[in-house]
Amino acid sequence: MKAIIPDLDMDSGTPLYMQLYTYIKDLILSEVVTKGEKLPSLRVLSQNLKVSISTVELAYAQLVVEGYLESRPQSGYYVREIKRGAGHESQGALREDGTGVSGGCREDDDEKTGVSSIGDMEDGERETADIPRGPDGEPGVGSPSDTDTSGIYDINSFDFVKWKKSINKVLNLYPHLLLSESDPRGEKLLRDEISRYLYAARGVDCRPDRIVIAAGTQQITNHISNILKIMDIRNVSVEDPGYVPVTNIFRDRGFAISKTRVLEDGIDIDRLPTNIKSAVYVSPSNQFPTGAVMPAGNRYRLLEWAKKNESYIIEDDYDSELRYFGRPLPPLKALDTHDSVIYLGSFSSTLFSSVKISYMVLPLEISKVFNRICNDYAQTCSKTEQLALAFFMEEGKYQAGIKKLRRLCANKLAIAADTFEKNAKGFIRPLNVSSGINIIISVRSRKSEEELIREARTLGLAVSSTGAGAGAGEEKMLVFYYNSIPIEEMREKVGELINVWSSDR
C-alpha cells in the first residue's frame, strides 16, 4: 500500500489526530488505498511520524466509527469497502481546519464567516479518555418527556445567567421586534446563525433561506408531510425500532408506512423500496433507540438509493454534537451532491428541554414548495426565544456551552458505565457509551419492562423501553437517561437503580 507520510503541521490549530484522520480518509476516498489493505500498527505509525500513539489511535478510532476502517482483534486496522455512486468524487473531504464542506445546498458563493468548530478536541483536552468503549450509540417510546420523574435535574447543565442576558438584550434593545408576528420560516437572524453554525460545526453549507424553524421535531414532521403530499410522495420508510412519534405523524397523515429493520450499521438499505418515489426517515449518526452508527460506505449507498429512486432522505441529526470520543460524525447532508437530504436539527438537548426550537434544511425543490405554502402557517416558536438564541449563538455562548456540556455528559456517562460494570456485572450491561444523553442497557431480569420502568420512576429516574421487546434469557433492552442526574449524585443514583432492580430478579 501507499506509505502514510502526511505533512503534519505542528503549529496548526487543527489537532494532529484530525490532520492524520483527514489524510488517511482522503487516501481511502481516492482509492489510493483500497478495501482489505492493512494499515501500519499504532506503534509503527507513531514512530514513523514522530507523534504519540494516542494521536494515531484517535485518528484510527475516528475512521473506524465513521466506517472507513475496521479493527480486527489481534490483527490490526483494515480498509473497509466504500461504494460510492457517480457524482460523489469530491464529497466527504474536510477543510484544512478539520470541518467538512458540503456541495449540495449552496446556490452562490457568499462568503461564510463561521464560528470555530466545536467538534475539535485537542489531545490535552481529553478529560474523558477513560470512557469505557462499547458498540457505538429525541426521545422515543415512553421517553422522559412522557414521564413524571419527580424533580431530579442538574442545574449545572446549562448557564441560565448567560441565557438571561440574551433574553434581556431582546427585551431592552429590540422590544419593537416583538410587536409583530414572526416569519413563518423563523427569524432571519436565527436562520443566519444556524447557517453559520452548521457550516462550521457540521460541514453543512446551506443558505439561510433553505432553513425552516419550528416548535419541535413533530411540527417539523407535519411540515414535511404537507410538502411530500404536494410532491405526490405517499410512501415513507422508517427505522424499526425507531422514533415512534414521527412514525405516528406520517401514519396519521395517511402515508403508507414501511418499517425497515435496523442492523448493527444502521437501517437495512437493501429493504428500502425501489422504483417508486418515497422518503426514508433515518438517524444515521446515533440511531434511536439502538445507538447504531451508519458507516461511510452505507451513507454513500443510501444517497445513491435516493438518487436512483428520485426519493428523499429525512436525516434526523439529533444529539450530533454530544459525541464523547473523537469528533461528531459528518452528516449525510455534508455528503449530499444531489440535493436529496432533508436535514433535521434541534436545540432541546444542547440548551434545555423546554426550548422547543427545531429546524430543517431543505433541498432546493422542496424549499420552493414550502415557500409557496408557508404563509398558510403561523410560526409557533416564541419570537423572543428565537431572537435570544440568535444573540446567544452570535456571541459564541452556544458553542462554548456545548463544549462544557460534552465534558459534563461524558464524565457522567463514564461514572454510570463504571458503576454498572462494578456493581451489576452480568446483570446490567451498557451497550452504547460514546454519545448522546442516554445509555441503552441490557437488563437480565424476570421482571417485565413495565415493572423495571415503574421501579426506576419511584427513584425519580427516567427509563424507557426501546420498543425492541425482550431478548434471549429474559433480557430487557431499556433506555436510561442519565443527563438530568447531577454528576455528584450519579454513582449513588445508579447504585440505587441497581439495588431496586436486583431485588427478586
N, C-alpha and C positions, 0 to 999 in steps of 0.2 A: 504494500500500500504506500501511498504518498507519505513522505515524512511529515510529521506535525511540527512545524517550525514557525509559529506565529511571531510577528514582530510586536511583542508586548511593550506597551508604553507605561513605564513605572511611574511617570508623573501625571498620567491621565486621571481625570475624575471618575472614569469608569473602572469599577473593580477589576482586578486581574482575572478572576474566575469568569467574569462576564466577557472579557476580551477573548479568553480561550474558548468559552462556550460558543461565541459568535463565529470564531474562526473554524471550529470543527463543524458546526452546523452548516456553514457555507460550503465546506468540502462535501458534506453529505448531499445537500440540495443540488449541488452542481455535478454530482455523481463522480467526483474525483475519487472518493471512497465509496464503495458500493456494499450492498447487502451481504452480510456474513463476514465482512472483514473485521479482524480483531484490532482493537486499539492498544497502544502501549499501556503497560500497567501503571498504576498511580505512582509508584516509586520511580520507575524508569523515566516517565514523562516529567516528573517533578525535578529529577536530577538533570535531565536534558535541558529544561527550560530555566533551571535555577530558581524555582519557585517552591513554595511549601506544598506538601502532599495535600493539605486541606484545600488549597486553591484548585488543584487538579480534581480532587474529589467533588468539590462543589460544582465545577463545570460539568463533570461526567453525570452527577446526580440530576442536574437540571435537564441535561439531554435525555436521561432515562425517563424522567417524569413527563417530558413532552413527547416521548415516543420515538426519538431518533436513535437511541441506543438501547440495548438490553443488557442487563447484568446477569451473567451466568455464574452461580456459586462455584468456587474453587477453580474457575476458568478465566474470567475477565469480562471485558466490555466489548460487545459486538454491535455492528451497524445493523439496524433494522431496515426492512424494506419500506421505502416511501414511494407509493404510487401516486403520481401527480398527473392531473389532466392537462390538456393543452391550455396555454394561457397563464400557467402558474409560475413560469420560469423565474420571474423576478420577485415573487412574493415570499414572505416569511423572513426576509433579510432584516437585520437590525441596523439602526443608525449607529454612528460612532459612539454615541452616549449610552448605547445598550438598549434603547427602546425601539419598539417596532414601528414600521410605517406601512400603512395600507394604501393601495392604489385604487380601491373600489368605490369611494364615496365622494371624492372631491371633484368639483366642477371647474375650478380655476386655480390659479397659483397664488392666492392671497397668502401673505406671509403669516406664519403661525409663530407666536411667541409664547410657547407653552411653559408651564412651570416645570421644575426639575422632577424627574421620575421618582415616585415614592417607592418603586419596587426595588431599587438598588439597595443592597445590603453588603457593606464592607465586611471583610473578614473580621476586623476588630469589633464589629457591631454584633456579632453573632452570640447574643446573650442566651439564645435558645438552642445552642449546638447539641445539647444533650437530650433534645426531644426524642422520645422513642420513635422509631420508624416502623411503619406497617404499610398495608395496602393503601394506595392513595385515596383519599377522600378528595329560598324564602320558606320558611317552614311549610310543612305539608300536613298530612293527616294527623289530627289531634295535636297540632303544634302548640307551643306556648301561647300563641295569640288566642287560642281557643280554650285555654285552661286557666283556672284560678289558682295561682301558686303563692298566694298569701304573703307577698311583701319581701321576698329575697331579691335584693338588687345591689348593684355595685355602682355607687355614685362616682367612683373614680374612673369609670369607663368613658366619661365624656366631660369636657371642660365647659360647664354651663356659664361660667363667668365670661368667657370669650364669646359664647353664643349670645349672651345678653347684650354685649357691646354691639354685636351686629344688628340685633333687633332694635336697640336704641338708635343706631345710626339711621335705620329706616324711619323710625318714628320722629327723630329730631331733625333730620336733614331732608327727608323726602316724603313728608306726610301727604303732599298733594298727589303723589302717585297712587295712594291708597283710595282715592276718591273716584276711581274708575275701575271698570272690570278688567280682569287680567286677559291677556291674549289667549285664545283657545289653545294655541300651541304651547303656551307657557311664556314666562317673562323673557324678553330678549336678552337682558343682562345675564340671566342664569343660563340660557342656552349657549351664550358666548363662552361662559366659564366652563360649562360641561364639555364643549367642543375642544377647548384648550387642554382641559384635564385628560380627556380621552386620548388625545394625540400624544401627550407627554407620558401618561401612565399606562395606557393600554395599547398604544400603537394604532389606534383607530383615527384615521384622518377624515374628518367629516365637517361639512358646513353647518352652522347653527340652524339654517332653515330646513335641515333634514331631521332636526331633533324635536320631539314632542314630549312635553311634560304632563304627567297625570298623577292622580292620587292613588298610587299603589299599582302593583303588577296586575291586579284583577281588572282595574279600569283600563289599563293599557291593553289587556287582552280583549276587552269589549271593543276598543277602537280597532284592533287588528281584525276582529270578527267582521265588523262592518266593512272594512276595506276588502277583505278576502271575498266577501259576498258580492260586492260591486265588481270585482275582477273575475267573478264566476268560478271561484275556487271553493269547493264544498267538502273537501276531504282533508282531514288533519290527522297526522300520526303523532302519538305522544309516547313518552317513555313509560315502561312498565317494569317495576314500580316507578312512580313519578309524583309530580306535584299535583295533587288531586284537584285543588280549587281551579286551576287553569283548565284541566280536562273537563270539569263540570261546566265551565262557562262555554267552551266550544260545543259541548253536548247540548246545553240548554239553548244555544243559538241555532241549533238544527244542523250542525255539521256531522258528517259521517266520521266517526272516530275509530281509528285502528290503534290498538295498544301494541307497541313493539318492545320486545324484551330488552332489558339492559344486561349486557355482558360485562366481563371484567374491564374491558376497554371502551365502555360506553354503549350507546344504542346499537342494535344489530342492523347495520346498514343494508345487509342482504335481504332483510324482511320489509324494507320500505317499498311502497307502491311504485310501479313503473308504468310508463306510457299514459300517465294521467297527471294533470296539473294538480298539485296538492301543496301542503305545508307540513313541516315537521317541527315540533317543539322539543328543544334539547337544552341541557345544561352541561356542556362538554368539559368544563374545567373543574367542576365539583358536583357531580350528579347527585340530586336529592332523590331518594334517601341513601343510596348505596355508597356515595363518595367516589364512584368510578371516574377516572380521568381518561378522556379520549386522546390517544396518541396522535402525533403529527400525520402519520400515514392515513389514519381513518378520517382525520379532518379534511384532507385533500379529497379522499373518496366521497365524503358527504357533500362537499362543494361540487364535485363532478356529477353526483346524483342530481343535485338541484339544477345544474346547467342542462343536463341531458333531458330532464323531465319538465323543464320550464316551471320549476317549483321554487318554493321559498323555504328558507331555514329560519326559524324563530329561535334565536340564541339568548337564553337567559344566563347572564354572566354574574349572577348574584354572588356575593362573598368573594369575588375575584381578587380583591386586594388583601384578603385575610388568608394569605398563604405563608406558612411559617418556616418553610425550608426552601431556600433559593428564592427565585423571582416569581411573581404571579405569572401564570401561563398565558401565552398570547391567545386572544380570542379568535374564533372563526372569522369575525368581521375584519381582522387585520390581515387575513389571507385571501379575502374575497376579491377576485378580479372581475366577476360577472354581475356584481351588484344584486346578489340573491339572498343576502342575510339581513334580517330584521334583528337589530341588536337591542337587548333589554338590560337596563341597569337600575339600581335602587340605592337610596341613601339610608334605608332603615337600619342596616347592620353597622354602618360606619358612622352614623350620627347617633340617633336614639330611635327606638322602635315607633314612637308615636308620631314621628315626622314621616308622613305618608307621601313622600316625594319620590316618584319613579320617572323613568324616561325611556324613550325608544329612539333609535337611529334608523331612519327609513331609507331603503333603496330609492333611487330617483323616481321610477314609475309609481311606486307606492306612495311616495311623498306627493306626487301630483294628484293622486286620487284623494289623499287626506286633505290637501289644501282646498279641494272642491267642496268638501263636506264639513270642514272644521267649524264653520260658523253656525252649524246646526247644534253644536255642543258648547256648554259653558265650561270654563276651566274650574275645576273643583279643588285644586291646591290653593292653600292660603297665599295670597299675593304677598303678604308681609313676610311669611317664611321663605317664599321663593327669593325675594329680594335680599333677605338676611343671608340666605345660603350663598347667593351670588357674591356678596361682600366677604363672607366667610372664606370662600374659595379664592377670591381675588387677592386677599391679604395673606394667603398661604396657610391659614389656620386649619383648613380642612386637611391639607396634605400632611401637616405636622401632627394633627390629631390621629391620622391613620397610622403613622409610624409608631406613635405611642400605643395605640390600640393593638397593633400587631404584636408588640413586645409583651403587653399585658396578657392578651389572649394566649399567646404562645407559652408563656410561663404557667398560666392556669392549666392549659392543656397538658403540659409536661407533668404538673403535680397530679392532676386527675388520673392520667395514664399510669403514672408511677404508683399511685395508691391502689388502683385496680390490680396492677401487676403484683404488688407485695401482699395485699390483703385479700384478694379474691382470685388467685391463680387457679385455673381450671374451672372456675365458676362464672366469672365475668371476663370477657375478652374484648378490648377496644380494637376496632377494625380500621379506623382512619384517624391518623394522628398528625396530619400535616397541614390542615387548613380548616377554615370555617369557624362557626360559633357553636358547633355541636360535635359529639362523638357518636358514631354508630357502634353499639356494643352488642355482643352476643352473650346472652344470659341463659345458662343451663338451669332450668327450674321446672318443677311440676306445676308451679303457679301459672295461671293464664296471663296473657299480655295485659288484659284489663286489670287484673289484681296487682300486677307489678307496677303499672302506671298509677293506680289508685294509692298504693303504698308510698310511692315517690311523692305524690302530691301532698300526703299527710306531713311530709317533711318540708314542704314548700319548694320542692324541686320539680323542674319541668322535664318530663319524659314523655315520649310519644311513640306510637307504632310506626314502623317503616312501611306497613302495608304488605310486607313480603310473606307474612304468615310464619308459622313455627317451622324450624328446620329439624334435622335429624337429632335424635336423642333429647327431645324436649327443649331444643334450642330456640330461644326467642330473639328476634332481631329488633332492637329498640334504638331510639334516638335520645341521647342525653344532652340537654342544653346546659353547658357549663358557664356560658358567658356572663350570666347575671349574678353568679356567686362571687363575692369579694375574695380576692386571692388569699387573704389571711384566714379565710374560713374554708378554703377549698378542700384541704385534706380532711378536716373534721366532717364536712357535709358529705363528701364521697364515702367516708367511713360509716356514717350513719345510714347511707343508702345501702351499702354492702351488708350491714348488720340486719336491717329490716328485711332485705330480700333473702338473706341466708336462713332466716328463721323458718323452720318447717318446709324447707325447699325440697 
